Amino acid sequence: MKQILKVVTQSETIAVPSQKAEGGQTYKSTIVLQEPGGKYEDTYVATMLGATAQCRFYAGELVVAALRFTTREYNGQVYQDIVVADIIKIEN
């Protein structure tokens, strides 16, 4: 899904262990994105990984984001993950 979203907040970037990344670690940050239109519009909490996680976005900025939605089962519970596949700041 690709759409224009407003940044609500972004966490600090942290290094996390990764079996897939060179050096055994990658970067991770959590970003909260909201559809434009008001405070009651749909809001997404998504994970940014790798080089994308090192980009900084600030509250109120508009971005075009491609989000990847996945589900997984663990111990009989189903969880949904949202990962930012690509994100580009819209210049104001």
PyMOL Python script that loads the backbone (N, CA, C, O; Angstrom):
from pymol import cmd

cmd.read_pdbstr("""\
ATOM      1  N   MET A   1       0.838  -1.166   0.000  1.00  0.00           N
ATOM      2  CA  MET A   1       0.000   0.000   0.000  1.00  0.00           C
ATOM      3  C   MET A   1       0.892   1.241   0.000  1.00  0.00           C
ATOM      4  O   MET A   1       1.765   1.376   0.858  1.00  0.00           O
ATOM      5  N   LYS A   2       0.682   2.143  -0.950  1.00  0.00           N
ATOM      6  CA  LYS A   2       1.425   3.405  -1.018  1.00  0.00           C
ATOM      7  C   LYS A   2       0.430   4.543  -0.840  1.00  0.00           C
ATOM      8  O   LYS A   2      -0.616   4.575  -1.488  1.00  0.00           O
ATOM      9  N   GLN A   3       0.771   5.479   0.048  1.00  0.00           N
ATOM     10  CA  GLN A   3      -0.119   6.613   0.235  1.00  0.00           C
ATOM     11  C   GLN A   3       0.589   7.767   0.913  1.00  0.00           C
ATOM     12  O   GLN A   3       1.681   7.615   1.460  1.00  0.00           O
ATOM     13  N   ILE A   4      -0.059   8.931   0.867  1.00  0.00           N
ATOM     14  CA  ILE A   4       0.461  10.102   1.557  1.00  0.00           C
ATOM     15  C   ILE A   4       0.014  10.018   3.006  1.00  0.00           C
ATOM     16  O   ILE A   4      -1.164   9.807   3.293  1.00  0.00           O
ATOM     17  N   LEU A   5       0.969  10.186   3.921  1.00  0.00           N
ATOM     18  CA  LEU A   5       0.698  10.092   5.352  1.00  0.00           C
ATOM     19  C   LEU A   5       1.391  11.229   6.087  1.00  0.00           C
ATOM     20  O   LEU A   5       2.352  11.813   5.585  1.00  0.00           O
ATOM     21  N   LYS A   6       0.900  11.535   7.271  1.00  0.00           N
ATOM     22  CA  LYS A   6       1.507  12.554   8.125  1.00  0.00           C
ATOM     23  C   LYS A   6       2.265  11.851   9.247  1.00  0.00           C
ATOM     24  O   LYS A   6       1.753  10.904   9.843  1.00  0.00           O
ATOM     25  N   VAL A   7       3.481  12.309   9.535  1.00  0.00           N
ATOM     26  CA  VAL A   7       4.272  11.740  10.622  1.00  0.00           C
ATOM     27  C   VAL A   7       3.719  12.254  11.948  1.00  0.00           C
ATOM     28  O   VAL A   7       3.540  13.458  12.131  1.00  0.00           O
ATOM     29  N   VAL A   8       3.451  11.329  12.869  1.00  0.00           N
ATOM     30  CA  VAL A   8       3.011  11.693  14.216  1.00  0.00           C
ATOM     31  C   VAL A   8       4.222  11.725  15.140  1.00  0.00           C
ATOM     32  O   VAL A   8       4.424  12.692  15.874  1.00  0.00           O
ATOM     33  N   THR A   9       5.025  10.668  15.102  1.00  0.00           N
ATOM     34  CA  THR A   9       6.234  10.583  15.917  1.00  0.00           C
ATOM     35  C   THR A   9       7.138   9.479  15.374  1.00  0.00           C
ATOM     36  O   THR A   9       6.694   8.612  14.621  1.00  0.00           O
ATOM     37  N   GLN A  10       8.402   9.523  15.765  1.00  0.00           N
ATOM     38  CA  GLN A  10       9.361   8.473  15.419  1.00  0.00           C
ATOM     39  C   GLN A  10      10.259   8.231  16.629  1.00  0.00           C
ATOM     40  O   GLN A  10      10.701   9.173  17.286  1.00  0.00           O
ATOM     41  N   SER A  11      10.520   6.961  16.913  1.00  0.00           N
ATOM     42  CA  SER A  11      11.400   6.607  18.027  1.00  0.00           C
ATOM     43  C   SER A  11      12.859   6.819  17.646  1.00  0.00           C
ATOM     44  O   SER A  11      13.184   7.028  16.477  1.00  0.00           O
ATOM     45  N   GLU A  12      13.716   6.762  18.629  1.00  0.00           N
ATOM     46  CA  GLU A  12      15.149   6.799  18.375  1.00  0.00           C
ATOM     47  C   GLU A  12      15.545   5.523  17.633  1.00  0.00           C
ATOM     48  O   GLU A  12      14.901   4.486  17.788  1.00  0.00           O
ATOM     49  N   THR A  13      16.579   5.601  16.846  1.00  0.00           N
ATOM     50  CA  THR A  13      17.084   4.437  16.111  1.00  0.00           C
ATOM     51  C   THR A  13      17.974   3.619  17.040  1.00  0.00           C
ATOM     52  O   THR A  13      18.815   4.161  17.757  1.00  0.00           O
ATOM     53  N   ILE A  14      17.771   2.292  17.012  1.00  0.00           N
ATOM     54  CA  ILE A  14      18.598   1.398  17.817  1.00  0.00           C
ATOM     55  C   ILE A  14      19.203   0.319  16.929  1.00  0.00           C
ATOM     56  O   ILE A  14      18.666   0.011  15.865  1.00  0.00           O
ATOM     57  N   ALA A  15      20.319  -0.253  17.365  1.00  0.00           N
ATOM     58  CA  ALA A  15      20.934  -1.386  16.668  1.00  0.00           C
ATOM     59  C   ALA A  15      20.356  -2.663  17.261  1.00  0.00           C
ATOM     60  O   ALA A  15      20.255  -2.795  18.480  1.00  0.00           O
ATOM     61  N   VAL A  16      19.976  -3.601  16.401  1.00  0.00           N
ATOM     62  CA  VAL A  16      19.413  -4.876  16.843  1.00  0.00           C
ATOM     63  C   VAL A  16      20.139  -6.017  16.137  1.00  0.00           C
ATOM     64  O   VAL A  16      20.621  -5.847  15.017  1.00  0.00           O
ATOM     65  N   PRO A  17      20.219  -7.182  16.789  1.00  0.00           N
ATOM     66  CA  PRO A  17      20.861  -8.329  16.141  1.00  0.00           C
ATOM     67  C   PRO A  17      20.084  -8.768  14.893  1.00  0.00           C
ATOM     68  O   PRO A  17      18.854  -8.717  14.868  1.00  0.00           O
ATOM     69  N   SER A  18      20.816  -9.197  13.863  1.00  0.00           N
ATOM     70  CA  SER A  18      20.190  -9.674  12.633  1.00  0.00           C
ATOM     71  C   SER A  18      21.052 -10.755  12.013  1.00  0.00           C
ATOM     72  O   SER A  18      22.253 -10.567  11.815  1.00  0.00           O
ATOM     73  N   GLN A  19      20.436 -11.889  11.706  1.00  0.00           N
ATOM     74  CA  GLN A  19      21.161 -12.973  11.047  1.00  0.00           C
ATOM     75  C   GLN A  19      21.347 -12.677   9.562  1.00  0.00           C
ATOM     76  O   GLN A  19      22.234 -13.246   8.925  1.00  0.00           O
ATOM     77  N   LYS A  20      20.521 -11.792   9.004  1.00  0.00           N
ATOM     78  CA  LYS A  20      20.567 -11.504   7.570  1.00  0.00           C
ATOM     79  C   LYS A  20      21.532 -10.378   7.216  1.00  0.00           C
ATOM     80  O   LYS A  20      22.021 -10.324   6.088  1.00  0.00           O
ATOM     81  N   ALA A  21      21.812  -9.488   8.147  1.00  0.00           N
ATOM     82  CA  ALA A  21      22.624  -8.308   7.844  1.00  0.00           C
ATOM     83  C   ALA A  21      24.116  -8.590   8.011  1.00  0.00           C
ATOM     84  O   ALA A  21      24.528  -9.422   8.819  1.00  0.00           O
ATOM     85  N   GLU A  22      24.909  -7.869   7.217  1.00  0.00           N
ATOM     86  CA  GLU A  22      26.358  -7.955   7.371  1.00  0.00           C
ATOM     87  C   GLU A  22      26.736  -7.429   8.744  1.00  0.00           C
ATOM     88  O   GLU A  22      26.175  -6.437   9.207  1.00  0.00           O
ATOM     89  N   GLY A  23      27.677  -8.083   9.394  1.00  0.00           N
ATOM     90  CA  GLY A  23      28.104  -7.641  10.712  1.00  0.00           C
ATOM     91  C   GLY A  23      27.196  -8.117  11.832  1.00  0.00           C
ATOM     92  O   GLY A  23      27.476  -7.863  13.003  1.00  0.00           O
ATOM     93  N   GLY A  24      26.113  -8.804  11.493  1.00  0.00           N
ATOM     94  CA  GLY A  24      25.248  -9.393  12.510  1.00  0.00           C
ATOM     95  C   GLY A  24      24.303  -8.428  13.197  1.00  0.00           C
ATOM     96  O   GLY A  24      23.657  -8.792  14.179  1.00  0.00           O
ATOM     97  N   GLN A  25      24.209  -7.190  12.693  1.00  0.00           N
ATOM     98  CA  GLN A  25      23.238  -6.267  13.279  1.00  0.00           C
ATOM     99  C   GLN A  25      22.666  -5.349  12.217  1.00  0.00           C
ATOM    100  O   GLN A  25      23.271  -5.139  11.166  1.00  0.00           O
ATOM    101  N   THR A  26      21.494  -4.805  12.503  1.00  0.00           N
ATOM    102  CA  THR A  26      20.847  -3.832  11.631  1.00  0.00           C
ATOM    103  C   THR A  26      20.251  -2.754  12.517  1.00  0.00           C
ATOM    104  O   THR A  26      20.325  -2.836  13.743  1.00  0.00           O
ATOM    105  N   TYR A  27      19.664  -1.748  11.896  1.00  0.00           N
ATOM    106  CA  TYR A  27      19.059  -0.649  12.648  1.00  0.00           C
ATOM    107  C   TYR A  27      17.549  -0.742  12.575  1.00  0.00           C
ATOM    108  O   TYR A  27      16.983  -1.224  11.594  1.00  0.00           O
ATOM    109  N   LYS A  28      16.898  -0.262  13.651  1.00  0.00           N
ATOM    110  CA  LYS A  28      15.445  -0.342  13.749  1.00  0.00           C
ATOM    111  C   LYS A  28      14.906   0.928  14.392  1.00  0.00           C
ATOM    112  O   LYS A  28      15.488   1.457  15.339  1.00  0.00           O
ATOM    113  N   SER A  29      13.785   1.408  13.863  1.00  0.00           N
ATOM    114  CA  SER A  29      13.097   2.558  14.419  1.00  0.00           C
ATOM    115  C   SER A  29      11.601   2.344  14.198  1.00  0.00           C
ATOM    116  O   SER A  29      11.190   1.717  13.221  1.00  0.00           O
ATOM    117  N   THR A  30      10.801   2.868  15.112  1.00  0.00           N
ATOM    118  CA  THR A  30       9.348   2.772  14.992  1.00  0.00           C
ATOM    119  C   THR A  30       8.803   4.148  14.636  1.00  0.00           C
ATOM    120  O   THR A  30       9.195   5.154  15.227  1.00  0.00           O
ATOM    121  N   ILE A  31       7.898   4.181  13.666  1.00  0.00           N
ATOM    122  CA  ILE A  31       7.307   5.446  13.235  1.00  0.00           C
ATOM    123  C   ILE A  31       5.788   5.323  13.291  1.00  0.00           C
ATOM    124  O   ILE A  31       5.220   4.288  12.944  1.00  0.00           O
ATOM    125  N   VAL A  32       5.146   6.395  13.731  1.00  0.00           N
ATOM    126  CA  VAL A  32       3.687   6.453  13.760  1.00  0.00           C
ATOM    127  C   VAL A  32       3.249   7.380  12.637  1.00  0.00           C
ATOM    128  O   VAL A  32       3.649   8.544  12.588  1.00  0.00           O
ATOM    129  N   LEU A  33       2.424   6.856  11.732  1.00  0.00           N
ATOM    130  CA  LEU A  33       1.955   7.589  10.554  1.00  0.00           C
ATOM    131  C   LEU A  33       0.437   7.652  10.565  1.00  0.00           C
ATOM    132  O   LEU A  33      -0.230   6.687  10.938  1.00  0.00           O
ATOM    133  N   GLN A  34      -0.110   8.801  10.152  1.00  0.00           N
ATOM    134  CA  GLN A  34      -1.562   8.971  10.149  1.00  0.00           C
ATOM    135  C   GLN A  34      -2.033   9.491   8.799  1.00  0.00           C
ATOM    136  O   GLN A  34      -1.372  10.313   8.165  1.00  0.00           O
ATOM    137  N   GLU A  35      -3.190   8.995   8.375  1.00  0.00           N
ATOM    138  CA  GLU A  35      -3.786   9.490   7.144  1.00  0.00           C
ATOM    139  C   GLU A  35      -4.218  10.937   7.358  1.00  0.00           C
ATOM    140  O   GLU A  35      -4.674  11.281   8.448  1.00  0.00           O
ATOM    141  N   PRO A  36      -4.084  11.795   6.342  1.00  0.00           N
ATOM    142  CA  PRO A  36      -4.502  13.185   6.492  1.00  0.00           C
ATOM    143  C   PRO A  36      -6.017  13.291   6.656  1.00  0.00           C
ATOM    144  O   PRO A  36      -6.767  12.427   6.204  1.00  0.00           O
ATOM    145  N   GLY A  37      -6.451  14.368   7.312  1.00  0.00           N
ATOM    146  CA  GLY A  37      -7.885  14.601   7.415  1.00  0.00           C
ATOM    147  C   GLY A  37      -8.364  14.908   8.822  1.00  0.00           C
ATOM    148  O   GLY A  37      -9.491  15.373   8.989  1.00  0.00           O
ATOM    149  N   GLY A  38      -7.561  14.668   9.823  1.00  0.00           N
ATOM    150  CA  GLY A  38      -7.992  14.963  11.192  1.00  0.00           C
ATOM    151  C   GLY A  38      -7.476  13.951  12.180  1.00  0.00           C
ATOM    152  O   GLY A  38      -6.886  12.937  11.808  1.00  0.00           O
ATOM    153  N   LYS A  39      -7.709  14.242  13.461  1.00  0.00           N
ATOM    154  CA  LYS A  39      -7.128  13.400  14.509  1.00  0.00           C
ATOM    155  C   LYS A  39      -7.761  12.011  14.623  1.00  0.00           C
ATOM    156  O   LYS A  39      -7.217  11.149  15.313  1.00  0.00           O
ATOM    157  N   TYR A  40      -8.881  11.780  13.971  1.00  0.00           N
ATOM    158  CA  TYR A  40      -9.532  10.469  14.061  1.00  0.00           C
ATOM    159  C   TYR A  40      -9.300   9.592  12.831  1.00  0.00           C
ATOM    160  O   TYR A  40      -9.908   8.530  12.700  1.00  0.00           O
ATOM    161  N   GLU A  41      -8.425  10.034  11.934  1.00  0.00           N
ATOM    162  CA  GLU A  41      -8.118   9.236  10.740  1.00  0.00           C
ATOM    163  C   GLU A  41      -7.284   8.014  11.124  1.00  0.00           C
ATOM    164  O   GLU A  41      -6.701   7.967  12.207  1.00  0.00           O
ATOM    165  N   ASP A  42      -7.233   7.023  10.223  1.00  0.00           N
ATOM    166  CA  ASP A  42      -6.477   5.795  10.486  1.00  0.00           C
ATOM    167  C   ASP A  42      -5.018   6.125  10.771  1.00  0.00           C
ATOM    168  O   ASP A  42      -4.411   6.971  10.115  1.00  0.00           O
ATOM    169  N   THR A  43      -4.469   5.428  11.774  1.00  0.00           N
ATOM    170  CA  THR A  43      -3.089   5.629  12.204  1.00  0.00           C
ATOM    171  C   THR A  43      -2.388   4.280  12.184  1.00  0.00           C
ATOM    172  O   THR A  43      -2.978   3.261  12.542  1.00  0.00           O
ATOM    173  N   TYR A  44      -1.118   4.279  11.760  1.00  0.00           N
ATOM    174  CA  TYR A  44      -0.340   3.052  11.651  1.00  0.00           C
ATOM    175  C   TYR A  44       0.946   3.178  12.459  1.00  0.00           C
ATOM    176  O   TYR A  44       1.614   4.211  12.413  1.00  0.00           O
ATOM    177  N   VAL A  45       1.290   2.137  13.192  1.00  0.00           N
ATOM    178  CA  VAL A  45       2.583   2.049  13.869  1.00  0.00           C
ATOM    179  C   VAL A  45       3.403   1.063  13.047  1.00  0.00           C
ATOM    180  O   VAL A  45       3.067  -0.118  12.959  1.00  0.00           O
ATOM    181  N   ALA A  46       4.476   1.556  12.450  1.00  0.00           N
ATOM    182  CA  ALA A  46       5.254   0.735  11.522  1.00  0.00           C
ATOM    183  C   ALA A  46       6.724   0.702  11.935  1.00  0.00           C
ATOM    184  O   ALA A  46       7.226   1.612  12.594  1.00  0.00           O
ATOM    185  N   THR A  47       7.394  -0.368  11.530  1.00  0.00           N
ATOM    186  CA  THR A  47       8.812  -0.549  11.806  1.00  0.00           C
ATOM    187  C   THR A  47       9.619  -0.161  10.577  1.00  0.00           C
ATOM    188  O   THR A  47       9.297  -0.557   9.457  1.00  0.00           O
ATOM    189  N   MET A  48      10.676   0.621  10.800  1.00  0.00           N
ATOM    190  CA  MET A  48      11.630   0.935   9.740  1.00  0.00           C
ATOM    191  C   MET A  48      12.909   0.180  10.067  1.00  0.00           C
ATOM    192  O   MET A  48      13.358   0.178  11.214  1.00  0.00           O
ATOM    193  N   LEU A  49      13.503  -0.467   9.052  1.00  0.00           N
ATOM    194  CA  LEU A  49      14.695  -1.287   9.253  1.00  0.00           C
ATOM    195  C   LEU A  49      15.837  -0.821   8.364  1.00  0.00           C
ATOM    196  O   LEU A  49      15.621  -0.190   7.329  1.00  0.00           O
ATOM    197  N   GLY A  50      17.062  -1.141   8.787  1.00  0.00           N
ATOM    198  CA  GLY A  50      18.250  -0.861   7.972  1.00  0.00           C
ATOM    199  C   GLY A  50      18.506   0.623   7.798  1.00  0.00           C
ATOM    200  O   GLY A  50      18.332   1.412   8.727  1.00  0.00           O
ATOM    201  N   ALA A  51      18.923   0.996   6.587  1.00  0.00           N
ATOM    202  CA  ALA A  51      19.249   2.394   6.293  1.00  0.00           C
ATOM    203  C   ALA A  51      18.032   3.294   6.445  1.00  0.00           C
ATOM    204  O   ALA A  51      18.168   4.455   6.829  1.00  0.00           O
ATOM    205  N   THR A  52      16.848   2.774   6.150  1.00  0.00           N
ATOM    206  CA  THR A  52      15.624   3.562   6.291  1.00  0.00           C
ATOM    207  C   THR A  52      15.428   4.006   7.734  1.00  0.00           C
ATOM    208  O   THR A  52      14.956   5.116   7.980  1.00  0.00           O
ATOM    209  N   ALA A  53      15.784   3.158   8.684  1.00  0.00           N
ATOM    210  CA  ALA A  53      15.618   3.474  10.099  1.00  0.00           C
ATOM    211  C   ALA A  53      16.506   4.625  10.545  1.00  0.00           C
ATOM    212  O   ALA A  53      16.226   5.272  11.553  1.00  0.00           O
ATOM    213  N   GLN A  54      17.564   4.880   9.807  1.00  0.00           N
ATOM    214  CA  GLN A  54      18.477   5.956  10.175  1.00  0.00           C
ATOM    215  C   GLN A  54      18.009   7.317   9.656  1.00  0.00           C
ATOM    216  O   GLN A  54      18.588   8.342  10.017  1.00  0.00           O
ATOM    217  N   CYS A  55      16.985   7.345   8.825  1.00  0.00           N
ATOM    218  CA  CYS A  55      16.410   8.606   8.361  1.00  0.00           C
ATOM    219  C   CYS A  55      15.542   9.187   9.475  1.00  0.00           C
ATOM    220  O   CYS A  55      14.854   8.447  10.178  1.00  0.00           O
ATOM    221  N   ARG A  56      15.573  10.503   9.636  1.00  0.00           N
ATOM    222  CA  ARG A  56      14.792  11.156  10.686  1.00  0.00           C
ATOM    223  C   ARG A  56      13.601  11.878  10.074  1.00  0.00           C
ATOM    224  O   ARG A  56      13.739  12.618   9.100  1.00  0.00           O
ATOM    225  N   PHE A  57      12.437  11.653  10.658  1.00  0.00           N
ATOM    226  CA  PHE A  57      11.209  12.329  10.266  1.00  0.00           C
ATOM    227  C   PHE A  57      10.626  12.979  11.512  1.00  0.00           C
ATOM    228  O   PHE A  57      10.778  12.469  12.622  1.00  0.00           O
ATOM    229  N   TYR A  58       9.958  14.108  11.315  1.00  0.00           N
ATOM    230  CA  TYR A  58       9.473  14.894  12.443  1.00  0.00           C
ATOM    231  C   TYR A  58       7.962  15.078  12.366  1.00  0.00           C
ATOM    232  O   TYR A  58       7.377  15.058  11.283  1.00  0.00           O
ATOM    233  N   ALA A  59       7.341  15.257  13.527  1.00  0.00           N
ATOM    234  CA  ALA A  59       5.892  15.410  13.625  1.00  0.00           C
ATOM    235  C   ALA A  59       5.397  16.485  12.667  1.00  0.00           C
ATOM    236  O   ALA A  59       5.955  17.580  12.593  1.00  0.00           O
ATOM    237  N   GLY A  60       4.341  16.149  11.937  1.00  0.00           N
ATOM    238  CA  GLY A  60       3.725  17.083  11.015  1.00  0.00           C
ATOM    239  C   GLY A  60       4.227  17.001   9.592  1.00  0.00           C
ATOM    240  O   GLY A  60       3.582  17.522   8.682  1.00  0.00           O
ATOM    241  N   GLU A  61       5.380  16.349   9.371  1.00  0.00           N
ATOM    242  CA  GLU A  61       5.893  16.216   8.007  1.00  0.00           C
ATOM    243  C   GLU A  61       5.002  15.277   7.193  1.00  0.00           C
ATOM    244  O   GLU A  61       4.466  14.300   7.717  1.00  0.00           O
ATOM    245  N   LEU A  62       4.856  15.587   5.915  1.00  0.00           N
ATOM    246  CA  LEU A  62       4.128  14.709   5.005  1.00  0.00           C
ATOM    247  C   LEU A  62       5.117  13.806   4.284  1.00  0.00           C
ATOM    248  O   LEU A  62       6.188  14.246   3.865  1.00  0.00           O
ATOM    249  N   VAL A  63       4.746  12.540   4.144  1.00  0.00           N
ATOM    250  CA  VAL A  63       5.593  11.566   3.466  1.00  0.00           C
ATOM    251  C   VAL A  63       4.734  10.718   2.534  1.00  0.00           C
ATOM    252  O   VAL A  63       3.524  10.595   2.720  1.00  0.00           O
ATOM    253  N   VAL A  64       5.376  10.143   1.540  1.00  0.00           N
ATOM    254  CA  VAL A  64       4.761   9.083   0.752  1.00  0.00           C
ATOM    255  C   VAL A  64       5.414   7.810   1.254  1.00  0.00           C
ATOM    256  O   VAL A  64       6.638   7.679   1.227  1.00  0.00           O
ATOM    257  N   ALA A  65       4.599   6.875   1.711  1.00  0.00           N
ATOM    258  CA  ALA A  65       5.146   5.649   2.287  1.00  0.00           C
ATOM    259  C   ALA A  65       4.512   4.424   1.649  1.00  0.00           C
ATOM    260  O   ALA A  65       3.312   4.387   1.377  1.00  0.00           O
ATOM    261  N   ALA A  66       5.353   3.422   1.417  1.00  0.00           N
ATOM    262  CA  ALA A  66       4.888   2.104   0.981  1.00  0.00           C
ATOM    263  C   ALA A  66       4.976   1.210   2.206  1.00  0.00           C
ATOM    264  O   ALA A  66       6.066   0.959   2.720  1.00  0.00           O
ATOM    265  N   LEU A  67       3.835   0.729   2.675  1.00  0.00           N
ATOM    266  CA  LEU A  67       3.778  -0.110   3.864  1.00  0.00           C
ATOM    267  C   LEU A  67       3.505  -1.555   3.475  1.00  0.00           C
ATOM    268  O   LEU A  67       2.697  -1.826   2.587  1.00  0.00           O
ATOM    269  N   ARG A  68       4.185  -2.479   4.146  1.00  0.00           N
ATOM    270  CA  ARG A  68       3.989  -3.918   3.914  1.00  0.00           C
ATOM    271  C   ARG A  68       3.332  -4.512   5.165  1.00  0.00           C
ATOM    272  O   ARG A  68       3.892  -4.442   6.259  1.00  0.00           O
ATOM    273  N   PHE A  69       2.162  -5.086   4.997  1.00  0.00           N
ATOM    274  CA  PHE A  69       1.413  -5.681   6.091  1.00  0.00           C
ATOM    275  C   PHE A  69       1.604  -7.195   6.057  1.00  0.00           C
ATOM    276  O   PHE A  69       1.399  -7.822   5.018  1.00  0.00           O
ATOM    277  N   THR A  70       1.995  -7.783   7.180  1.00  0.00           N
ATOM    278  CA  THR A  70       2.142  -9.236   7.266  1.00  0.00           C
ATOM    279  C   THR A  70       1.519  -9.722   8.572  1.00  0.00           C
ATOM    280  O   THR A  70       1.356  -8.957   9.522  1.00  0.00           O
ATOM    281  N   THR A  71       1.178 -10.998   8.597  1.00  0.00           N
ATOM    282  CA  THR A  71       0.705 -11.616   9.834  1.00  0.00           C
ATOM    283  C   THR A  71       1.547 -12.852  10.105  1.00  0.00           C
ATOM    284  O   THR A  71       2.098 -13.468   9.194  1.00  0.00           O
ATOM    285  N   ARG A  72       1.629 -13.192  11.374  1.00  0.00           N
ATOM    286  CA  ARG A  72       2.354 -14.402  11.770  1.00  0.00           C
ATOM    287  C   ARG A  72       1.662 -14.993  12.983  1.00  0.00           C
ATOM    288  O   ARG A  72       0.996 -14.288  13.741  1.00  0.00           O
ATOM    289  N   GLU A  73       1.825 -16.281  13.155  1.00  0.00           N
ATOM    290  CA  GLU A  73       1.244 -16.965  14.304  1.00  0.00           C
ATOM    291  C   GLU A  73       2.366 -17.378  15.241  1.00  0.00           C
ATOM    292  O   GLU A  73       3.408 -17.868  14.804  1.00  0.00           O
ATOM    293  N   TYR A  74       2.145 -17.179  16.529  1.00  0.00           N
ATOM    294  CA  TYR A  74       3.129 -17.554  17.540  1.00  0.00           C
ATOM    295  C   TYR A  74       2.375 -18.002  18.785  1.00  0.00           C
ATOM    296  O   TYR A  74       1.589 -17.245  19.354  1.00  0.00           O
ATOM    297  N   ASN A  75       2.622 -19.228  19.196  1.00  0.00           N
ATOM    298  CA  ASN A  75       1.962 -19.803  20.380  1.00  0.00           C
ATOM    299  C   ASN A  75       0.441 -19.678  20.323  1.00  0.00           C
ATOM    300  O   ASN A  75      -0.199 -19.362  21.326  1.00  0.00           O
ATOM    301  N   GLY A  76      -0.129 -19.927  19.156  1.00  0.00           N
ATOM    302  CA  GLY A  76      -1.576 -19.909  19.002  1.00  0.00           C
ATOM    303  C   GLY A  76      -2.184 -18.523  18.865  1.00  0.00           C
ATOM    304  O   GLY A  76      -3.401 -18.402  18.723  1.00  0.00           O
ATOM    305  N   GLN A  77      -1.372 -17.478  18.904  1.00  0.00           N
ATOM    306  CA  GLN A  77      -1.857 -16.105  18.734  1.00  0.00           C
ATOM    307  C   GLN A  77      -1.420 -15.587  17.367  1.00  0.00           C
ATOM    308  O   GLN A  77      -0.344 -15.939  16.882  1.00  0.00           O
ATOM    309  N   VAL A  78      -2.249 -14.754  16.748  1.00  0.00           N
ATOM    310  CA  VAL A  78      -1.917 -14.162  15.462  1.00  0.00           C
ATOM    311  C   VAL A  78      -1.548 -12.699  15.679  1.00  0.00           C
ATOM    312  O   VAL A  78      -2.261 -11.958  16.356  1.00  0.00           O
ATOM    313  N   TYR A  79      -0.424 -12.295  15.095  1.00  0.00           N
ATOM    314  CA  TYR A  79       0.089 -10.932  15.232  1.00  0.00           C
ATOM    315  C   TYR A  79       0.218 -10.308  13.854  1.00  0.00           C
ATOM    316  O   TYR A  79       0.505 -10.995  12.874  1.00  0.00           O
ATOM    317  N   GLN A  80       0.003  -8.993  13.784  1.00  0.00           N
ATOM    318  CA  GLN A  80       0.186  -8.269  12.535  1.00  0.00           C
ATOM    319  C   GLN A  80       1.407  -7.363  12.663  1.00  0.00           C
ATOM    320  O   GLN A  80       1.589  -6.692  13.679  1.00  0.00           O
ATOM    321  N   ASP A  81       2.233  -7.350  11.633  1.00  0.00           N
ATOM    322  CA  ASP A  81       3.391  -6.473  11.574  1.00  0.00           C
ATOM    323  C   ASP A  81       3.215  -5.534  10.394  1.00  0.00           C
ATOM    324  O   ASP A  81       2.711  -5.927   9.342  1.00  0.00           O
ATOM    325  N   ILE A  82       3.637  -4.281  10.578  1.00  0.00           N
ATOM    326  CA  ILE A  82       3.651  -3.310   9.494  1.00  0.00           C
ATOM    327  C   ILE A  82       5.092  -2.831   9.354  1.00  0.00           C
ATOM    328  O   ILE A  82       5.685  -2.332  10.310  1.00  0.00           O
ATOM    329  N   VAL A  83       5.646  -2.986   8.159  1.00  0.00           N
ATOM    330  CA  VAL A  83       7.024  -2.585   7.893  1.00  0.00           C
ATOM    331  C   VAL A  83       7.013  -1.527   6.787  1.00  0.00           C
ATOM    332  O   VAL A  83       6.287  -1.650   5.801  1.00  0.00           O
ATOM    333  N   VAL A  84       7.823  -0.494   6.967  1.00  0.00           N
ATOM    334  CA  VAL A  84       7.961   0.536   5.944  1.00  0.00           C
ATOM    335  C   VAL A  84       8.892  -0.017   4.863  1.00  0.00           C
ATOM    336  O   VAL A  84      10.084  -0.206   5.104  1.00  0.00           O
ATOM    337  N   ALA A  85       8.347  -0.276   3.674  1.00  0.00           N
ATOM    338  CA  ALA A  85       9.143  -0.774   2.560  1.00  0.00           C
ATOM    339  C   ALA A  85       9.920   0.374   1.905  1.00  0.00           C
ATOM    340  O   ALA A  85      11.044   0.184   1.443  1.00  0.00           O
ATOM    341  N   ASP A  86       9.308   1.572   1.868  1.00  0.00           N
ATOM    342  CA  ASP A  86       9.952   2.759   1.300  1.00  0.00           C
ATOM    343  C   ASP A  86       9.238   3.975   1.860  1.00  0.00           C
ATOM    344  O   ASP A  86       8.033   3.939   2.107  1.00  0.00           O
ATOM    345  N   ILE A  87       9.993   5.057   2.061  1.00  0.00           N
ATOM    346  CA  ILE A  87       9.393   6.285   2.581  1.00  0.00           C
ATOM    347  C   ILE A  87      10.158   7.473   2.011  1.00  0.00           C
ATOM    348  O   ILE A  87      11.389   7.495   2.007  1.00  0.00           O
ATOM    349  N   ILE A  88       9.407   8.460   1.530  1.00  0.00           N
ATOM    350  CA  ILE A  88      10.001   9.649   0.915  1.00  0.00           C
ATOM    351  C   ILE A  88       9.301  10.875   1.488  1.00  0.00           C
ATOM    352  O   ILE A  88       8.072  10.959   1.487  1.00  0.00           O
ATOM    353  N   LYS A  89      10.096  11.825   1.977  1.00  0.00           N
ATOM    354  CA  LYS A  89       9.532  13.070   2.511  1.00  0.00           C
ATOM    355  C   LYS A  89       9.040  13.923   1.350  1.00  0.00           C
ATOM    356  O   LYS A  89       9.708  14.044   0.323  1.00  0.00           O
ATOM    357  N   ILE A  90       7.853  14.516   1.531  1.00  0.00           N
ATOM    358  CA  ILE A  90       7.311  15.458   0.552  1.00  0.00           C
ATOM    359  C   ILE A  90       7.789  16.840   0.961  1.00  0.00           C
ATOM    360  O   ILE A  90       7.537  17.289   2.080  1.00  0.00           O
ATOM    361  N   GLU A  91       8.478  17.509   0.053  1.00  0.00           N
ATOM    362  CA  GLU A  91       8.969  18.866   0.350  1.00  0.00           C
ATOM    363  C   GLU A  91       7.815  19.836   0.408  1.00  0.00           C
ATOM    364  O   GLU A  91       6.977  19.873  -0.493  1.00  0.00           O
ATOM    365  N   ASN A  92       7.772  20.627   1.474  1.00  0.00           N
ATOM    366  CA  ASN A  92       6.697  21.614   1.625  1.00  0.00           C
ATOM    367  C   ASN A  92       7.100  22.937   1.028  1.00  0.00           C
ATOM    368  O   ASN A  92       6.323  23.891   1.061  1.00  0.00           O
TER     369      ASN A  92
END
""", "prot")
cmd.dss("prot")
cmd.show_as("cartoon", "prot")
cmd.util.cbc("prot")
cmd.orient("prot")
